[in-house]
Amino acid sequence: MRKIFRELVSVEEAKRRLFDKIKIEPKVEEVPLIEACGRILAEDYYSGVDVPPFDRATMDGYAVRAEDTFGAEEDDPVALRVVGKVEAGEVPNVEVKRGTAVEISTGALIPKGANAVVMVEYTSREKDTVFIYRPVPPGTNIMSAGSDIMAGELLVRRGTRLTPREIGVLASAGFGSVRVVRKPVVAVISTGNELVSPGERLEFGKIYDVNAYAIGAGVIENGGVPIFLGIARDDADEIRSKIAEGLKIADIVVLSGGTSSGVGDMIYRVIEEFGEILVHGIAVKPGKPTVIAVANGKPIFGLPGYPTSALMIFEIFVVPLIRQMAGISERESKTVEARVPFKVFSAIGRREFLPVNLVEGRDGLIAYPFTDYSGAISTLAEADGFIEIPESKVFLEEGEVVEVKLFGDIKPADLMIIGSHCVGIDVLLEVLRRRKAIQAKVINVGSTGGIMAIKRGEADIAGTHLLDEETGEYNIPYLYRYGLKGEAVLVKGYIREQGFIVAKGNPKDIKGFEDLLRNDVTFVNRNPGSGTRVLLDIHLKRIAEERGISFEEIKRKIKGYDVEAKSHTAVAVAVLMGKADVGLGIKTVAERYGLDFIPVRPEEYDFVIRKDRLCKEAVKSFLEVLKSEEFRKELERKLPGIRVTERTGEIVEI
């Protein structure tokens, strides 16, 4: 059995062990400032790439077909044949078929046929057979391509004072490096076969190195001087060499990546060669697989690979050390009280630092939590602060008052938009900012979440594209269903073309939904609850009725129906990689990836606005831009497949 962590210790115990071993001698020296950190942006920055650029595993384990694990129990495991292995940075050349599995590392590409990853902790292995002790639903431990950031999406707005969070987001999209000012010298090392430095060409299967730039900026913000020693591949000798170099030239060595329990994660073993391991595993979320050691009186930190996890641990342990070495007093955290809008479950037994976005509600501030945030790079720039949830707390009740520790000053928004995300909103707000100095905040919680935010009075505007299965009508039936009659209006937005995304030249000659039932066609589906999934199921139910068979039988005939992608971009990438022959999505992503598109029907993306906000100046300006010729032209130029109509901007009473 693999030993996962030596001993999980509390945050307080980890700090005690560290500061008992380190003799702090503040030093002061004059050095240049990194130009970007602390500066005000002069222009908007948009992502030129999708993040992540492919479907990737979020845990070490086995890529499987989820349905093969159904029925697995501790005393009656499911046995699957292992047909290959995929490491981070590799392009898989193996397919997961029924009854098989592929060993996979965190961050690796999901092989064709797989729709879930079983954590290694819930398996055992005997030669080429893996035993699964817990079932997993589709999508488990998979982060879909483009589910975090879409190419063309606004990353950081003009006029923003850059902090480590914004710099990390810019790094994720490949924007260059930073110049720094520092006092104690901190050696920064990133590890991982999949990493590429921002500014370099991004090959398929790779991701830009975020952590080195985000951590380096944090060192500067707190009075230190970072020295980036580059990216170490997953090789013990290479990691050992960089740690040795860091110990020679720096006061602190900080590594990120390679600290979890996966095969090939060797950092803590290498660090142990240099000195004493003080901590390997902290009872905290995010950041449990953290390593803290001391060598020759110098601290060494092994941070998690996910950007949000790495920065949280950096703030808790490394920042106080840097500030003391630099002779800077401990930073006082600004805090505010807020209420959570819905029930929030926590990790029992671990202290959780949960990033939140703050919104003005009817009775004070509302703290919107981020979900699945440790691997989501956009969290770095969007969060206003975080909630610290004790180890003993199982959940936060809806409406419970919490203390939010702020990352900086609260930025009051002139316009609050909460709902389903669309890059068309970014284009609209860009035009709006050219006309008027309006600060807008956008929180993406899905169509239903946006409607509920309207109902609670937290949002001015909500973007929505919900298709009603019974009537085939978009959005309006849901507003009646959620009791918004008389409280809100529907404003007609724009059309997004929905259709089949296929390889260039349409080699499988896909023409319609009937073709999905062919034996030679592999399909990639969307997640349940998405408008695209509802659209698909409506058509499949019609086919089932025409053939006189059940809907369940129709689903079984489609090869890949249970392989789910969480975004339109993930569908396109699956087709591009050859993991699927066809998927249902919007024309915009098909165009971006040079794929063919077969139209099915237009999707109505509309806006819900509270009646009591229609007289608000920022809302009136939003509606003026929505109906403007300037916005129409910008959509046509930037986003093929999204278009305004004669009804765009029309207010529908409900």
TIRO-818457 format. One record per residue (C-alpha): x, y, z. Coordinates in pm, whole numbers, padded with zeros to 5 digits, always signed. Example, Ala and Ser with C-alpha at 12.3 -4.5 7.8 and 13.67 -1.06 7.14 Angstrom:
// TIRO-818457
+01230-00450+00780
+01367-00106+00714
***
This chain:
// TIRO-818457
+00000+00000+00000
+00124+00348-00086
+00170+00576+00217
-00042+00884+00138
+00069+01132+00406
+00296+01087+00704
+00074+01276+00947
-00198+01535+00899
-00134+01825+01136
-00335+02136+01212
-00244+02479+01074
-00134+02591+01420
+00087+02285+01472
+00247+02329+01129
+00329+02694+01208
+00469+02600+01549
+00703+02340+01400
+00819+02584+01133
+00887+02884+01356
+01049+02667+01625
+01312+02564+01369
+01371+02889+01178
+01587+03170+01317
+01459+03488+01156
+01710+03764+01088
+01549+04054+00899
+01761+04196+00616
+01706+04510+00411
+01839+04571+00062
+01739+04799-00222
+01619+04621-00541
+01407+04710-00850
+01029+04669-00847
+00854+04441-01086
+00683+04676-01324
+00342+04512-01338
+00276+04434-00973
+00087+04719-00811
+00043+04906-01143
-00286+05002-01298
-00373+04823-01624
-00403+05053-01926
-00605+04809-02140
-00820+04502-02116
-00651+04164-02139
-00829+03878-02318
-00734+03512-02320
-00588+03387-02645
-00622+03026-02531
-00872+02800-02357
-00791+02697-02001
-00751+02412-01956
-00686+02340-02326
-00795+01978-02291
-00998+01745-02065
-00765+01667-01773
-00765+01448-01466
-00789+01629-01131
-00675+01327-00932
-00430+01038-00967
-00613+00716-01036
-00775+00528-01323
-00966+00666-01620
-01279+00455-01665
-01624+00439-01816
-01836+00541-01518
-02101+00282-01589
-01841+00007-01543
-01803+00107-01177
-02174+00103-01087
-02235-00151-00813
-01878-00147-00680
-01857-00195-00303
-01582-00228-00043
-01642-00602-00007
-01738-00663-00368
-01513-00453-00595
-01544-00423-00971
-01246-00565-01162
-01127-00385-01477
-00840-00468-01712
-00568-00200-01720
-00477-00132-02084
-00233+00155-02049
-00101+00452-01858
-00111+00827-01919
+00127+01070-01748
+00085+01448-01731
+00204+01607-02053
+00150+01295-02267
-00104+01258-02548
-00278+00922-02488
-00273+00661-02763
-00510+00424-02589
-00890+00404-02571
-01097+00309-02268
-01350+00049-02377
-01609-00136-02172
-01444-00340-01897
-01108-00158-01923
-00926+00122-01743
-00619+00339-01797
-00388+00447-01514
-00371+00827-01512
-00180+01102-01332
-00315+01434-01209
-00318+01683-01494
-00299+01420-01769
-00523+01417-02077
-00835+01203-02046
-00811+00917-02298
-01083+00848-02552
-01383+00658-02415
-01331+00756-02050
-01587+00974-01872
-01463+00958-01512
-01151+00908-01299
-01151+00683-00992
-00912+00810-00722
-00621+00576-00660
-00718+00568-00290
-01035+00374-00383
-00853+00107-00586
-00605-00175-00555
-00392-00329-00829
-00287-00683-00914
-00075-00696-01229
-00303-00583-01515
-00621-00582-01308
-00745-00291-01099
-01015-00339-00837
-01261-00051-00790
-01414-00020-00441
-01642+00280-00498
-01866+00369-00794
-01824+00707-00965
-02076+00907-01172
-01980+01052-01513
-01753+01356-01494
-01596+01265-01159
-01242+01405-01117
-01235+01547-01470
-01180+01915-01553
-01315+01980-01902
-01141+02179-02173
-01237+02545-02161
-01445+02496-01845
-01234+02754-01663
-01152+03015-01930
-01257+03037-02296
-01038+03197-02562
-01157+03550-02619
-01280+03582-02260
-01191+03894-02066
-00929+03807-01803
-00854+04134-01624
-01022+04468-01683
-00851+04795-01764
-00802+05010-01453
-00736+04713-01220
-00455+04733-00967
-00265+04410-01024
-00223+04168-00735
-00084+03812-00735
-00428+03681-00824
-00462+03891-01140
-00102+03819-01238
-00165+03446-01201
-00465+03468-01431
-00264+03659-01693
+00012+03400-01672
-00240+03125-01736
-00313+03279-02076
+00053+03321-02170
+00110+03689-02102
+00478+03756-02017
+00675+03781-01696
+00706+04042-01421
+00989+04251-01272
+01014+04232-00898
+01119+04410-00582
+01212+04207-00283
+01403+04178+00042
+01463+03816+00148
+01551+03611-00158
+01301+03338-00240
+01384+03066-00494
+01072+02969-00687
+01053+02635-00869
+00765+02485-01066
+00749+02111-01133
+00561+01918-01397
+00607+01768-01742
+00302+01954-01867
+00423+02308-01793
+00531+02573-02045
+00657+02921-01958
+00421+03207-02054
+00537+03371-02373
+00640+03038-02527
+00441+02843-02783
+00171+02631-02619
+00178+02278-02759
-00128+02059-02734
-00138+01873-02403
+00062+02145-02223
-00048+02429-01995
+00114+02759-01907
+00297+02778-01576
+00080+02989-01347
+00225+02922-01004
+00576+03056-01055
+00440+03395-01160
+00160+03414-00904
+00389+03306-00617
+00667+03533-00736
+00426+03826-00734
+00322+03734-00379
+00686+03744-00272
+00718+04095-00415
+00392+04213-00259
+00527+04112+00080
+00877+04261+00047
+01075+03967-00089
+01283+03907-00402
+01185+03599-00605
+01439+03414-00817
+01267+03183-01063
+01480+02875-01119
+01262+02746-01401
+01047+02441-01456
+01171+02106-01325
+01035+01804-01505
+00910+01507-01305
+01260+01375-01256
+01427+01332-00915
+01771+01443-01037
+01633+01759-01200
+01428+01851-00892
+01726+01776-00666
+01952+02001-00871
+01712+02297-00854
+01659+02262-00478
+02036+02257-00426
+02073+02571-00638
+01792+02741-00448
+01951+02664-00111
+02276+02823-00230
+02132+03154-00355
+01811+03207-00154
+01680+03240+00199
+01365+03039+00124
+01293+02773-00138
+00936+02737-00266
+00833+02457-00503
+00487+02392-00643
+00341+02074-00785
+00420+01710-00720
+00319+01700-00351
+00011+01474-00370
-00008+01098-00329
+00023+01009-00696
+00275+00785-00868
+00583+00988-00955
+00517+01263-00699
+00860+01263-00544
+00922+01612-00409
+00894+01528-00040
+01136+01236-00084
+01391+01460-00256
+01350+01737+00003
+01415+01484+00279
+01765+01432+00136
+01851+01796+00212
+01719+01831+00565
+01440+01759+00810
+01077+01719+00702
+00867+01912+00953
+00526+01864+00793
+00388+01640+00518
+00014+01693+00507
-00196+01967+00669
-00560+01937+00776
-00667+02221+00547
-00864+02270+00225
-00729+02360-00023
-00369+02254+00026
-00366+01926+00220
-00061+01779+00037
+00184+02046+00160
+00546+01979+00256
+00742+02200+00498
+01106+02127+00570
+01425+02295+00692
+01777+02254+00551
+02080+02443+00687
+01847+02675+00873
+01656+02760+00553
+01289+02670+00504
+01175+02467+00205
+00807+02464+00105
+00644+02214-00128
+00312+02368-00235
+00026+02196-00422
+00014+02231-00798
-00329+02389-00834
-00293+02769-00841
-00562+02851-00585
-00436+02583-00345
-00076+02695-00388
-00157+03061-00321
-00371+02982-00016
-00088+02782+00148
+00159+03050+00042
-00051+03314+00222
-00084+03106+00540
+00277+02991+00583
+00523+03162+00349
+00399+03522+00365
+00445+03563+00744
+00799+03428+00709
+00889+03662+00423
+00746+03966+00601
+00937+03892+00921
+01262+03838+00730
+01200+04167+00549
+01131+04352+00872
+00771+04423+00773
+00499+04406+01034
+00239+04133+00998
-00028+04230+00751
-00361+04316+00904
-00642+04140+00721
-00942+04356+00640
-01263+04172+00720
-01632+04227+00657
-01945+04039+00760
-02162+03881+00492
-02427+03613+00450
-02400+03303+00232
-02681+03284-00028
-02728+02908-00007
-02623+02607+00198
-02248+02545+00166
-02097+02206+00259
-01743+02193+00394
-01469+01934+00435
-01522+01791+00784
-01195+01739+00967
-01008+01999+00758
-01002+02375+00791
-01131+02521+00467
-01034+02854+00314
-01320+02915+00072
-01283+03195-00188
-01592+03416-00225
-01725+03701-00432
-01906+03982-00249
-02240+04121-00368
-02463+04392-00223
-02792+04231-00114
-03111+04376+00026
-02990+04340+00386
-02613+04374+00345
-02328+04188+00178
-02374+03842+00025
-02072+03607-00004
-02094+03392-00318
-01866+03087-00275
-01660+02947-00559
-01706+02575-00626
-01435+02337-00761
-01197+02627-00713
-00859+02465-00646
-00802+02387-01013
-00980+02692-01153
-00734+02967-01241
-00999+03237-01286
-01074+03217-00912
-00748+03403-00850
-00868+03726-01011
-01240+03712-00940
-01247+03646-00564
-01289+03940-00324
-01175+03737-00024
-01222+03408+00157
-01413+03246+00442
-01226+03041+00700
-01441+02740+00794
-01332+02545+01107
-01249+02173+01098
-01560+02087+01301
-01805+02266+01070
-01996+02036+00834
-02183+02309+00645
-02289+02672+00647
-02663+02731+00660
-02837+02940+00395
-02826+03301+00519
-02562+03228+00785
-02343+03526+00875
-01972+03471+00806
-01654+03676+00832
-01485+03740+00498
-01112+03815+00496
-01054+04048+00205
-00776+04015-00053
-00792+04393-00096
-01044+04675-00093
-01402+04592-00192
-01473+04730-00536
-01835+04848-00545
-01998+04757-00875
-02228+04991-01068
-02380+04687-01239
-02416+04336-01096
-02463+04054-01348
-02514+03702-01209
-02609+03398-01417
-02496+03184-01709
-02171+03297-01860
-02135+03396-02224
-01846+03570-02400
-02111+03789-02565
-02151+03965-02228
-01780+04050-02231
-01822+04213-02573
-02128+04406-02453
-01947+04534-02142
-01648+04636-02352
-01873+04859-02563
-02042+04988-02246
-01708+05090-02092
-01612+05279-02407
-01929+05484-02369
-01944+05535-01993
-01724+05477-01689
-01936+05193-01551
-01783+04923-01330
-01956+04589-01380
-01910+04269-01181
-01998+03938-01343
-02051+03619-01137
-02108+03298-01332
-02336+03059-01140
-02550+02920-01424
-02893+03019-01552
-03088+02886-01255
-02848+03044-01006
-02891+03377-01185
-03270+03358-01168
-03251+03287-00794
-03011+03582-00748
-03269+03804-00921
-03540+03670-00692
-03330+03744-00380
-03246+04094-00503
-02871+04030-00534
-02843+04080-00912
-02943+04363-01141
-02927+04136-01446
-02910+03760-01500
-02810+03586-01823
-03014+03274-01898
-03072+03020-02176
-03300+02754-02028
-03502+02546-02273
-03836+02418-02141
-03879+02055-02242
-04260+02063-02243
-04316+02378-02449
-03986+02399-02640
-03973+02766-02533
-03666+02935-02391
-03650+03108-02051
-04003+03248-01992
-04153+02924-01850
-03876+02916-01591
-03949+03270-01475
-04309+03171-01400
-04184+02851-01237
-03959+03043-00998
-04227+03296-00906
-04085+03605-01075
-04413+03724-01224
-04448+04094-01144
-04095+04112-00995
-03885+04094-01311
-03894+04129-01688
-03730+03928-01963
-03515+04127-02206
-03450+03953-02535
-03079+03905-02590
-02910+03740-02884
-02902+03410-03069
-02630+03148-03034
-02628+02893-03315
-02652+02537-03181
-02554+02245-03398
-02332+01944-03456
-01958+01999-03428
-01767+01759-03652
-01417+01723-03796
-01320+01926-04101
-01488+01781-04408
-01744+01593-04196
-01581+01252-04262
-01867+01056-04098
-02126+01245-04307
-02331+01352-04003
-02660+01509-04108
-02893+01482-03810
-02979+01322-03478
-03055+00986-03641
-02685+00957-03732
-02591+00949-03363
-02741+00599-03344
-02500+00458-03603
-02247+00198-03484
-01959+00379-03655
-02027+00715-03485
-01888+00819-03144
-02066+01103-02967
-01959+01339-02686
-02245+01469-02471
-02296+01774-02246
-02363+01760-01873
-02718+01711-01738
-02902+02038-01678
-02731+02223-01961
-02950+02372-02233
-02760+02171-02492
-02831+01842-02312
-03201+01931-02287
-03207+02009-02660
-03048+01672-02740
-03286+01475-02521
-03591+01645-02673
-03487+01526-03018
-03396+01177-02897
-03734+01136-02727
-03904+01222-03056
-03698+00955-03232
-03785+00704-02960
-04156+00781-02997
-04138+00745-03376
-03965+00406-03343
-04192+00287-03065
-03909+00224-02820
-03812+00374-02485
-03593+00677-02435
-03354+00462-02230
-03312+00224-02521
-03236+00514-02757
-02967+00640-02517
-02806+00296-02504
-02778+00293-02882
-02560+00607-02883
-02192+00534-02843
-02070+00803-02602
-02400+00931-02464
-02260+00897-02110
-01930+01069-02197
-02000+01422-02072
-01824+01751-02142
-01886+02048-01914
-01850+02319-02178
-01896+02387-02549
-01518+02416-02579
-01469+02071-02426
-01700+01927-02694
-01496+02090-02970
-01166+01970-02823
-01299+01613-02798
-01382+01621-03171
-01050+01788-03256
-00856+01517-03069
-01052+01237-03233
-01205+01123-02903
-01545+01171-03063
-01682+01205-03416
-01952+01452-03323
-02086+01666-03042
-02358+01924-02993
-02244+02282-02924
-02233+02642-03043
-02091+02758-03373
-01845+02996-03204
-01622+02715-03072
-01644+02516-03396
-01512+02819-03585
-01236+02874-03330
-01097+02523-03373
-01139+02504-03750
-01410+02238-03728
-01721+02200-03940
-02061+02298-03803
-02404+02160-03895
-02681+02391-03766
-02963+02238-03558
-03148+02534-03409
-03083+02879-03265
-03049+02910-02887
-03201+03215-02719
-02966+03378-02468
-03176+03638-02281
-03149+03864-01978
-03370+03875-01668
-03385+04216-01498
-03555+04311-01174
-03831+04567-01228
-03699+04787-00949
-03362+04813-01129
-03494+04925-01470
-03454+05291-01369
-03094+05239-01252
-02856+05436-01476
-02614+05146-01526
-02902+04914-01627
-03041+05171-01871
-02694+05207-02025
-02667+04827-02051
-02996+04813-02243
-02889+05098-02474
-02572+04909-02569
-02764+04581-02613
-02983+04750-02877
-02698+04945-03040
-02552+04903-03387
-02205+04919-03233
-02271+04605-03028
-02412+04423-03332
-02098+04498-03534
-01867+04393-03250
-02048+04059-03216
-02020+03993-03589
-01650+04079-03587
-01545+03888-03275
-01792+03604-03222
-01917+03421-03531
-02225+03218-03442
-02367+03480-03204
-02600+03742-03351
-02860+03997-03251
-03217+03985-03385
-03500+04229-03447
-03621+04151-03093
-03287+04218-02921
-03348+04461-02637
-03726+04403-02636
-03875+04397-02285
-04121+04113-02223
-04354+04152-01925
-04418+03834-01725
***
